[in-house]
Amino acid sequence: MLASDTPSTSRILELMDQRHDACVTIVAESSPLPQDHDRVKIALRDQIDDAARRLEALDPGHGRAAALLEGLRGVLGDTEFWEHQSRGLVLLASPDGTEAFRIAIDVSARVEVGDRFDTGGLLRATTSVRRAFIVEVTGGGARLVELTPDGRLVDRPLHLPDDHALMLTRTTTEGSAERQRAQGSTGERIERERYCRTIQDEVVKAVPDAVPLVLAAATELEPAYRAVNTHPLLLEPGIGQPADAEALRRAAEEVLRERESRQLAEWRELFGTRRGAGHATTRLEEVAVAASAAAVEELRFDVNATPAGRIDEFGRIQRAEAGSSGAYSLVDEIVARVLRTDGTVRAVTTAELIDGSPVAATLRFPVAMPDGEFSDRISGDLPEVATENDRGELDGS
């Protein structure tokens, strides 16, 4: 499995809320291959030098620039940190200290210096990594492997009883001391299910409920395993018994692609229905307002979205050039507001979205735009949410 220090959603939100006169964000490309680490360090050193020039222009004073740079350069010399790497790096430095995160997604290198951190890479790492497990079941035993985000297969231990395989071995003696087994076709089914139940009981201990599980089983054992399975994301169809590790990986990835394709088609159909009823939108301005009013049920956003600017407390957007003073990623800010209000968030590609927009949101309820008028895409028969002017009237102001 790729090395990862991706923080929890709550920690990312804390980092987003931090404000200092100087915050440095460095997003760097990395590699899990040790032979690439010297190259990664050289590129990272250049990015730190770029941050030094930007800090000099910002002039935070009181020796803060030197302290920030010392923390960043300390990462380069952290031998333990460099023993295991991933596909991307995110370094955050402020007067409070320096944090370095290894993330299991591809990133575009960039350096940001301002009064807040750019946490877009971390947000995307928590919402876009594809992970799955494969359980292989044969008459001779079982094996659990993880399919990592970079396509590798990594064995995970299964703690099965030493005599587990004997559950499928019929006794041919008549000794009274022999273990009693059910007879006939029904007996064979019971034995196979008992055999598979022992395996699946160990599998569910190792595989999180939210992670898909692919079954690679002998023909006679697949129905038995499915009959006793309790994992909520055991996928259909199974993949039989591929000839080798590469065939196993390809077969599992095909099952995952088919699942994602079905999910995308189902989501598009649902989105169209919800939008027709006024409870979904792809307009960035409307999504920003809905996110600020805790109205977003699910948000899908473009993993490579670039719109920049500022969003006020009511969700009103003021666009700006990326990198300009006070500007930040509009999509990342919307994502954060949805997460703070317990909405579901998923990073996707441009091709998986609708209308060419970087966002698509389904809504819990319709929301009034700040000017007090409902958009034709955000309307419906649910009670209206008070606008800014309405709030003033209710408060007696």
N, C-alpha and C positions, 0 to 999 in steps of 0.2 A: 504494500500500500504506500502511496506517496506520502512523504512527510507533510504534516499540516499543523499549523498553529492557529488556524482560523478561529477568532474569538466568537463567543456567543452573540446572538442578536442584541441582547441587552447591553453587552459590552461595546458593541459597535455603535449603538445609539448614544452611549455615554461619551465615546470618542467624538461623535458628530457634534455633541453639545459643548465640547470644550472650546474656549476662546482664549487666545493669548495674543500678545503683540507680534509673536513670530511662531508659526507652526510650519514645519517642513514635512512634506509628503514625498516620498520617492517610491515609485512603482517600477520594478525592474524585472526583466525577463530572466528566468533561471532554468535549471535543468537538473533532473534526478541523477544524471550520469556524472560520476566523479571526474572524468576526464574533461568535462566542460566547466568545472568550477573556477579554474584560473581565468578563463575567458569571462565568466559571469562577474568575477571580482573586479576585473579591469573595467568593464562597462559600468559597474556600480561605483567604482572610484571616480570615474568621469562624471557620473550623476551627482555625487557628493560635491565635487568641485563646482559644478553648475549651481548647486544649492548655495555654496559659499559665496559665489558672485551675487546671487539674488539677495542673500542676507546682507551683504555689504551695501547694496543699494537701498534695502529696507532700513538699515541702521537701527536695530532694536536697542543697542546701547547696553551699558552695565555688564559687558563681557558675555552677554547672552549668546551672541553669535558663536563665539569660541566654544562655549559649553555645548551648544547644539551640535556643532561639527565634531566635537570630541566624541559625543555619544554615537553619532552616525559612523564615524571611522572605527569606533570600537567594534562594530558589527563585523568589519572586515577581518579583524584579528581574533574573532571568536571561533576557535578550532572546533569545539563541540557542535556549534550551530552549523558549521559547514560540512560536518560528517554526513548529514542527510539533507538533501534539498528536494525541491518540488518543481513545479512549472513556473511559478511566479513568486516575487518577493514584494512585500509592502513594508516600508520603513516609515515610522512616524516619530518625529522629534519635536519637543517643546521644552520650555523651561522646567516642566515637571519630570522630564526624562525621555528616554528613547525606547520604543518598542519595535520589534521586528517580527513579521509574520510570514511563514511559508504557506503559499496557497496553491491548491491543485487545479488551477485553471490557467490558460494562456492569457497573457496581459500585454498591453502596449506600454512601452517604457515612457515615463514622464516624470517631471519634477514640478511640484507646486509649493509656493511659499506664500503664506497669507495669515489671516487671523483664525483660520479653522483648518482641520484636516480634510483631505480628500479621501473619503472612505469608500469610494465607488468600487474599488477592487475587492475590498472585504465583503461588501454587500453582494457583489456578484458571486463571490466564492461560496457564500452561504446559501445561495438560491439557484445555482446552476450546475453543480457537480453531479454527474451521473454515476451511480454506484449500484452494484448488484452482486448477488451471491449465486453460486451454482452448487447444488447438491447432487452428487453422483451416487446412485444406489444400484448395487449388483448383488448377486447371491453370495459373493465372497466378502462383502463389507460395504463401507460407505466412505465418501470423501467430500469435504466441504471446501470450496475455493471461492475467493473473492475476485470479482472482475473490477479492477481499479479504474479510475478515470482516464489513465493513460493506456488502457487496454491490456494490462498485464494480468496474469492469473497468479494469485498468491494463496497458498494453502493455509487453511485455518483448522486448528485441531478439533476433532470430535472425540469425546470421551465415552467410548462404547464399552460394554462389558467384554471381558476376554472371551467368553463363550457365546458371543452374539451370533456368529455365523451358524452355530449349532441349532438355532431356532428353526432353520429350514432343512435340517437333516433328519429324515425319517428313520426311526429305529427299525432294524431288521431282526432284532432278537425278541424273544418272548420273555426275557427276564423281568421279574416283577420289580426289580430295582431301577429299571429304565424309566426315563422321564415319559410321562403319559402325553400322547399327542392326539389331536383330533384326526379322524379318518375321513376319506372321501373328498369330493371336490369342495364341499363346504369347509372341511377341515383344512385343506390347503389354503383356502382364502383366509381363514382365521389365523393360520400360522404366518402367512405373508403379512397380514396387517399387524400382527404382534411384532414381527421382525421390523417392519417399517416404523411402527410407533416408537420403538426404542431409538431409532435414528432421528425421527422428527422431533422428539422431545429434547434431544441435544442440539439440533439445528436451531430451534426457536430460542434457545438460550444465547446463541451466538449471533443471530441475524435480527437486527432491529425491525420492528413492525413496519416502519415506513420505507424499508429498503426492499426492492423486488427480489424474488427468489425464483430461479429457473431449475426445473427438474430434469436431470439426465438419468434415466432409469431403464433397466432391462424391461422388455415388453410386458412380462408377466408381473413385474413389481410396480409399474407406474400406477395402475388403478388402486393397488393396495396402499401406496403412499398417499395418494390423493384422498382416499377414504378416511385416513386418520389425521390428515394435515390440519394444523390450527394456525399456520402463518397466514396473515390476511392478504399478503401479496404474492402468493404462489401463482405464477403465470401459466397461461395456456398459450400455445401448446407446449408439451415437453419436447426434448430434443434427442430422445433415444440414447444411444451410446456412441458418440463420435469416436473416430479412429485414433485421434491423437489430440494433444493440447491445443494446437492451432485450429483444428476442426471444432473443438469444444468452444473455443473463444468465438469463432465466427458464427457458430450456430446460436450461441447465447446472445450475441450482439444483434442478430437478425430478429430474435424474439423481442428484444428490447425496442428495436426500431419499429416493429409492427405495433407494439403497444403504444409507443409515442405517437405513431401515425393515427391510430384509432382515437387516442385521447385528444389530439389536435382537432380531428374532424368533429368529435363530440363537443369540444369547447366552442368551435366556430358555430355549430348549430345552436348551442345554448346562447352564445353571445348575440347571434342574430335575433333570436326570440326575445331575449331580454332588451335589446336595443329597440326592437319594435314596440315594446311596452314602456319604453322610456327609462329603463333601468340599466343601461350600459352606454358607454361612450368611448371614443378614441381621440377626442379633442384634448390636447394637452392642457389648455386653459380650464376646461371643465373637470378634468381629472384632478388638477391641482386644488380646485375649490372643494371637490368631493373628498379628497384626502384630508384636507384641513378640517372638514366637518365630520370626520369619522364615518363617512358614508361608503367607503370603498370596501367591498366584500372580497374581491380578488383583483389583483393587479398583475398584468403581464407587461414586461418592459424589455426594450431592445438592449441586449448586453453591450452593444457598442454605441449607445445613444450619446450625442454630444451637445444638445442645447444647453446654453448657459444663461445665467441671469440671477434674479432674486425672486423669492416668493414671500409675500407678507403673511400675517397670521390668518387672514381670511382666504388665502389661496390665490390672491391676485398676482399675476406674473409680470415682472419687468425684465425683458430680455436684454442681454449684453453679450459682448464678444468674450469667448473663452479666454481666461487668463487676465481679464481686466479687473481692476480693483473692486473688491467686494462681490465679484461674481462667483458662482459655484454651479455645479451640475444641477439643473432643474429636475431631471429624472431621479437622481439620487436623493434629492430632498423630498420628492413625492414618495419614493420608496420608504424613506424613514418615517414619514407621517403615517403611511399605511401600516407599517409594522408597529408603530406606537399605539395604534388603535385596534390591534389584533386582527388586521386583515391578512389575507394570504398573498404572498408575493412570489413571482417566478420569473427568473431571467431567461429570455429566449432569443432566437435570432430574428433578424428583420423579416425573413420569409415566413415566420410563424405568426406574425402580427397582421393587422388589418388596416386598410386605407393608407398605407405608407406612414402611419404614425408610429412614434417610438413607444407609445403606451396604449393599453386597452384595459378598461376597468369595468367590472360589473358592480352594481351599486346595491347597498342595503335599502336605500330610500332616495327619492329625488332631492336635489339640493338646489337652492336658489343661487344664481350668480350674484356677485357682490353689488351689481347695479340694481338688484331687486327684481329682475326679469328672468323668467325661466327660459333656458335654451329649448329649441324644439327637440333636442336629443335628451334633455334631462327634464322630463315631465312625467306625469302619471297621476294615479288616483290616490296615492298615499298622502298623508298630511304634509303640508309644506313646512320646511324648516325656516325658522326666523332669519331674516336678513340682518345686516348690520343696523339698518334704520329701525327695523322692528324691535331689535334688542334694546335700542335706546328708548323707544316708546314704552316697552314693558318695564324698563327700569325707572320710568317716570322722568327721563331726561329729555 
